[in-house]
């Protein structure tokens, strides 16, 4: 539920930022303890098999041989040399993964991963993704977006509408869409065919508002916590462009579950596969298996915000091959919705090798379709943690602190040793 104006201070600008955004990209690498890191934006998580193969080649020849899937449906390469950015950029341009150098960190677009496949949504938002990305890369003002700004295009099922995006567009009934800035209890109802254009204009109006305030803000909530300034500006901009819009209540999203692992029945009778990963980390060999499916490498992949991959147009018999390669193909295992930050040795701020500890905790643990998501963090930043109702397993100097986040009545914290963590985290995941 969006916060009330009384809770945040209607019309007051947010705190802003004291420095420029240092979010990594393809051309701006981030120095970690295990080398340099590149983050490749994949709008809507969408890429072709050929593009996926280009990433696998880059991971092997330039990085540490692995790929990381992020909570925004992007891909990261780690272990790069300091000078690898230029060569990586050249390779990704050739693969069509870097359409604009000046916009590469701004292409943060989430989309419902099963949209157009299982018949559950009100619209196929894949065309919205492609249109928004094209228009974003052609917009001079949007070169000013930070690498943190986020769009979410939800097909009406509510899976990405709950991801705290700066601009959320949700498919509505009768070929309409709701456009809602972050923090707002109101939205604008627009024609579905103008949805991508409206999302773009919302971002441009956000930047115009920031310039008017003379502030440095990366996210909508920082500049306008309740969007009481941004929403009227957007409404006026849409009307100037001749786009029909009407005020609407931004109802809470239904909160659909992430795509279940395994076979997905497509709306047209075809089949797709939903595959999970262990902590979002895959080897180049596993990634190539995911990319296979068409001789010319043009088949589509969709990276999900839950660090999985949806493979449209794939045959069920491939599930066994993917499972043999160590990927997750069955629902209800303890590994489902289990995530972890990088931890040691890749991050100097981490207090523990959280992935090794988490893997030990999950190995042999009982699964269930009703387990809460769980996230292991090496420090208080909790990088990559989920939203909603989840189990927070935070490293401390003495072991781990376990808390259930997002519960109506939290059961409190548990301070445990590393040896006790497996049993304690498993018990917390069964909290209902």
C-alpha positions in Angstrom: 0.0 0.0 0.0 1.5 3.4 -0.9 2.4 5.6 2.1 -0.1 8.2 3.2 0.8 11.9 2.8 0.8 12.3 6.5 3.4 9.7 6.9 5.9 11.2 4.5 5.1 14.9 4.3 3.1 15.9 1.2 4.9 18.1 -1.3 8.2 18.2 0.6 11.3 17.3 -1.4 13.2 14.2 -0.1 16.7 14.2 1.4 18.5 14.0 -1.9 22.0 12.8 -2.4 25.3 14.5 -1.5 27.2 12.8 -4.4 26.8 11.6 -8.0 25.6 8.1 -8.7 28.4 5.6 -8.9 26.2 2.7 -10.0 28.3 0.3 -12.3 27.5 -0.4 -15.9 29.3 -1.8 -18.9 31.5 1.2 -19.6 31.8 2.2 -15.9 33.3 -0.7 -14.0 33.1 -1.1 -10.2 36.2 -2.3 -8.3 35.5 -5.2 -6.0 37.8 -7.3 -4.0 37.8 -10.0 -6.7 38.5 -7.7 -9.6 36.3 -5.3 -11.5 32.6 -5.8 -12.1 30.4 -4.9 -15.1 26.6 -4.7 -15.0 24.9 -5.2 -18.3 21.3 -3.8 -18.5 18.7 -6.1 -20.1 15.5 -4.2 -20.4 12.6 -6.5 -19.4 15.3 -9.1 -18.9 15.0 -9.9 -22.6 17.8 -11.0 -24.8 18.2 -13.4 -27.8 20.1 -16.7 -27.7 22.9 -15.0 -29.7 23.2 -12.2 -27.2 23.3 -14.7 -24.4 26.1 -16.6 -26.1 28.1 -13.3 -26.4 27.8 -12.8 -22.7 29.0 -16.3 -22.0 32.1 -15.7 -24.3 32.8 -12.4 -22.5 32.5 -14.1 -19.0 35.1 -16.7 -20.0 37.6 -14.6 -21.9 37.4 -11.4 -19.9 36.0 -12.3 -16.5 36.0 -15.1 -13.9 34.0 -17.5 -16.1 30.6 -16.9 -14.4 27.6 -14.7 -14.7 25.4 -13.2 -12.0 21.7 -12.5 -12.4 20.5 -9.5 -10.4 17.2 -8.6 -8.7 16.5 -6.2 -11.6 16.8 -8.8 -14.3 20.3 -7.7 -15.4 23.5 -9.6 -15.7 26.9 -8.9 -14.0 30.4 -10.1 -15.0 33.0 -10.3 -12.2 36.8 -10.7 -12.1 37.4 -8.3 -14.9 40.7 -6.5 -15.5 40.7 -2.7 -15.1 41.1 -2.1 -18.8 38.4 -4.6 -19.9 35.6 -2.1 -20.2 36.5 -0.9 -23.7 36.8 -4.4 -25.1 33.6 -5.5 -23.3 31.8 -2.4 -24.8 33.0 -3.3 -28.3 31.7 -6.9 -27.9 28.3 -5.9 -26.5 27.8 -3.2 -29.2 28.3 -5.9 -31.8 25.8 -8.1 -30.1 23.1 -5.3 -29.9 23.4 -5.2 -26.1 24.7 -1.6 -26.0 22.5 0.5 -28.2 23.5 3.8 -26.6 26.7 4.5 -24.7 25.1 7.5 -23.0 22.0 5.7 -21.8 23.5 2.3 -20.9 23.1 2.7 -17.1 19.6 4.2 -17.4 18.1 1.1 -19.2 16.6 -0.3 -16.0 13.2 -1.8 -17.0 11.5 -4.6 -15.2 8.7 -6.5 -16.9 6.4 -9.5 -16.0 8.6 -12.4 -17.1 5.6 -14.7 -18.2 3.8 -11.9 -20.0 2.3 -13.2 -23.3 3.2 -16.8 -22.4 0.7 -18.2 -19.9 -2.4 -16.1 -20.5 -2.5 -14.8 -17.0 -2.0 -11.1 -17.7 -4.2 -8.5 -19.3 -1.7 -7.6 -22.0 1.6 -8.7 -23.4 4.0 -6.0 -22.2 7.0 -7.2 -24.3 6.2 -4.6 -27.0 6.0 -2.0 -24.3 9.5 -2.9 -23.2 11.0 -2.6 -26.6 9.3 0.7 -27.3 10.3 2.2 -24.0 13.9 1.1 -24.5 14.1 2.5 -28.0 12.5 5.9 -26.9 14.7 6.1 -23.8 17.9 5.6 -25.8 16.7 8.4 -28.1 15.8 10.9 -25.3 18.5 13.5 -24.6 17.1 14.4 -21.2 17.1 10.8 -20.0 20.9 10.7 -20.2 20.6 12.4 -16.8 18.9 9.4 -15.1 20.8 7.7 -12.4 21.7 4.0 -12.7 19.2 3.4 -9.8 16.1 4.8 -11.5 13.7 1.9 -12.3 10.7 1.4 -14.6 8.3 -1.6 -14.0 5.9 -2.8 -16.7 3.4 -5.1 -15.2 0.9 -7.1 -17.3 -1.8 -6.9 -14.6 -0.8 -9.9 -12.5 1.0 -7.8 -10.0 4.4 -9.5 -10.0 6.7 -6.5 -10.8 4.2 -3.8 -9.7 5.3 -4.6 -6.1 9.0 -4.0 -6.8 9.2 -0.3 -5.7 9.9 1.1 -9.1 10.1 4.8 -9.7 7.5 4.6 -12.5 5.1 1.6 -12.6 2.9 0.9 -15.6 0.2 -1.7 -15.0 -2.0 -3.2 -17.7 -5.7 -2.5 -17.0 -9.0 -3.7 -18.4 -10.3 -2.7 -21.9 -6.9 -1.9 -23.3 -5.9 0.7 -20.7 -2.9 1.1 -18.4 -2.3 2.8 -15.1 0.8 5.0 -14.7 1.9 5.5 -11.1 5.0 7.3 -9.8 6.6 5.9 -6.7 4.9 6.8 -3.4 1.7 8.0 -5.0 -1.8 6.7 -3.9 -3.0 8.0 -7.3 -2.3 7.1 -10.9 -3.3 8.1 -14.4 -5.3 5.9 -16.6 -4.1 6.0 -20.2 -4.6 4.0 -23.5 -2.5 0.9 -23.4 -0.9 1.7 -26.8 0.6 4.9 -25.2 1.8 3.1 -22.1 5.5 3.2 -23.0 5.4 6.8 -24.1 3.7 7.8 -20.8 6.5 6.0 -18.8 9.1 7.9 -20.7 7.4 11.2 -20.1 7.1 10.5 -16.4 10.9 10.0 -16.2 11.5 13.2 -18.1 9.2 15.1 -15.8 11.0 13.7 -12.8 14.3 15.1 -14.1 12.7 18.4 -14.8 11.4 18.5 -11.2 14.8 17.7 -9.8 16.4 20.5 -11.9 13.7 22.9 -10.6 14.4 22.0 -7.0 18.2 22.3 -7.6 18.6 19.0 -5.8 20.6 15.8 -6.6 18.1 12.9 -6.5 18.4 9.5 -7.9 14.9 8.2 -7.2 11.4 9.7 -7.3 10.9 9.2 -3.5 14.0 11.3 -2.9 12.7 14.3 -4.8 8.9 14.0 -4.2 8.1 11.4 -1.6 4.3 11.3 -2.3 4.5 12.3 -6.0 2.1 15.2 -5.3 4.3 17.4 -7.4 5.2 14.9 -10.1 1.8 13.5 -10.9 0.2 16.9 -11.9 3.2 17.7 -14.0 2.9 14.4 -15.8 -0.9 14.9 -16.3 -0.2 18.3 -17.9 2.5 16.9 -20.1 0.3 14.0 -21.4 -2.5 16.4 -22.2 0.0 18.7 -24.1 0.9 15.6 -26.2 -2.8 14.8 -26.8 -2.7 11.6 -24.7 -6.0 10.9 -23.0 -5.6 10.5 -19.3 -7.8 10.3 -16.3 -7.1 10.2 -12.6 -7.4 6.8 -10.9 -6.8 5.1 -7.6 -3.5 3.2 -7.5 -4.9 0.0 -6.0 -2.3 -2.3 -4.3 -1.0 -4.9 -6.7 -2.3 -8.4 -6.1 1.3 -9.6 -5.3 1.6 -12.5 -7.7 4.2 -15.1 -6.9 7.4 -15.4 -9.0 7.3 -17.8 -11.9 7.1 -21.3 -10.6 10.0 -23.5 -11.7 9.5 -26.1 -14.4 7.1 -26.4 -17.3 5.0 -23.3 -18.3 2.0 -23.9 -20.6 2.0 -21.0 -23.1 -1.3 -19.4 -24.0 -1.1 -20.6 -27.6 -0.4 -24.2 -26.7 3.4 -24.0 -26.8 5.6 -24.7 -23.8 8.1 -22.6 -22.0 10.6 -23.5 -19.2 11.2 -21.6 -16.0 14.6 -22.3 -14.5 16.2 -21.2 -11.3 19.8 -20.6 -10.2 21.7 -20.9 -7.0 22.1 -17.4 -5.7 21.8 -16.0 -9.2 25.3 -17.4 -10.1 25.7 -19.5 -13.3 28.8 -20.8 -15.1 29.4 -19.9 -18.7 28.6 -23.5 -19.5 25.3 -23.4 -17.8 24.5 -20.2 -19.5 25.2 -21.7 -22.9 22.8 -24.5 -22.1 20.1 -21.9 -21.3 20.8 -20.1 -24.6 20.5 -23.2 -26.8 17.3 -23.9 -28.6 17.6 -22.5 -32.1 20.4 -23.2 -34.6 20.9 -19.5 -35.3 21.0 -18.4 -31.7 18.0 -16.1 -32.1 15.8 -17.8 -29.5 14.6 -15.6 -26.6 15.6 -15.7 -23.0 14.0 -13.7 -20.2 16.0 -13.0 -17.0 13.6 -12.6 -14.1 13.9 -10.3 -11.1 14.0 -13.5 -9.0 17.4 -14.4 -10.5 15.9 -17.1 -12.8 15.4 -17.5 -16.5 12.3 -18.1 -18.5 12.9 -19.9 -21.9 9.9 -19.4 -24.3 9.4 -22.0 -27.0 11.5 -24.7 -25.3 10.7 -28.4 -25.1 10.0 -30.1 -21.7 12.7 -32.7 -22.4 15.3 -30.0 -21.9 14.4 -29.8 -18.2 16.3 -33.0 -17.4 19.4 -31.7 -19.2 19.3 -28.4 -17.3 18.8 -30.1 -14.0 21.8 -32.4 -14.6 23.8 -29.2 -15.2 23.0 -28.0 -11.7 20.1 -25.6 -12.5 16.9 -25.6 -10.5 13.9 -27.0 -12.5 11.5 -28.2 -9.8 9.3 -26.1 -7.5 9.2 -26.3 -3.8 12.9 -27.0 -3.0 14.7 -25.2 -0.2 16.7 -23.4 -2.9 13.6 -21.7 -4.3 13.6 -18.0 -3.6 16.9 -18.3 -1.6 19.3 -15.5 -2.4 22.6 -14.1 -1.0 24.8 -11.1 -1.5 28.3 -11.6 -2.9 29.9 -11.8 0.6 33.6 -12.7 1.1 35.9 -12.8 -0.7 34.4 -10.6 -3.3 33.2 -7.8 -1.0 35.4 -6.2 1.6 32.5 -5.0 3.7 31.1 -8.5 4.2 31.6 -10.1 7.7 31.3 -13.7 6.3 31.4 -15.9 3.3 27.7 -15.9 3.2 27.2 -17.9 0.1 29.3 -20.8 1.4 27.3 -20.6 4.7 24.0 -20.4 2.9 24.9 -23.3 0.6 25.7 -25.4 3.7 22.3 -24.4 5.3 20.3 -25.3 2.2 22.1 -28.5 1.3 19.7 -31.3 2.3 17.1 -28.8 3.8 13.5 -29.8 3.4 11.5 -27.9 0.7 7.9 -26.8 0.6 5.8 -24.6 -1.7 5.0 -22.4 1.3 8.5 -21.4 2.3 9.2 -17.7 2.7 11.9 -16.1 0.6 15.3 -15.9 2.4 18.3 -13.7 1.8 21.8 -13.9 3.4 23.7 -10.6 3.8 27.2 -10.0 4.7 26.6 -6.5 6.1 23.9 -4.0 7.0 23.5 -2.9 3.4 21.7 -6.2 2.5 22.5 -5.8 -1.2 20.0 -7.6 -3.4 17.5 -8.4 -0.7 13.9 -9.2 -1.8 10.8 -7.1 -1.0 7.6 -8.0 0.8 7.6 -10.8 3.4 11.1 -12.5 3.7 13.6 -13.9 6.1 16.7 -11.7 6.7 19.8 -13.7 7.6 22.4 -11.0 8.5 26.1 -11.8 9.3 27.4 -10.4 12.5 30.8 -10.6 14.3 29.4 -13.5 16.3 27.4 -15.4 13.7 24.1 -14.4 12.2 21.0 -12.4 13.2 17.7 -13.8 11.8 14.6 -11.6 11.4 11.4 -12.1 9.5 10.8 -8.9 7.5 7.4 -7.6 6.3 5.4 -9.6 8.7 2.3 -8.1 10.3 3.5 -9.3 13.7 7.2 -9.9 13.5 8.4 -12.8 15.7 11.5 -10.9 16.8 15.1 -11.5 16.1 17.3 -14.5 16.8 21.0 -14.2 17.4 22.7 -17.5 16.5 26.1 -18.9 15.8 27.1 -19.9 12.3 26.6 -23.6 13.3 23.0 -22.8 14.5 22.1 -20.7 11.5 20.9 -23.6 9.2 18.2 -24.8 11.6 17.2 -21.3 12.7 16.8 -19.9 9.1 14.8 -23.0 8.0 12.4 -22.5 11.0 12.0 -18.8 10.1 11.1 -19.7 6.5 8.2 -21.7 7.8 6.7 -18.7 9.6 3.2 -17.9 8.3 
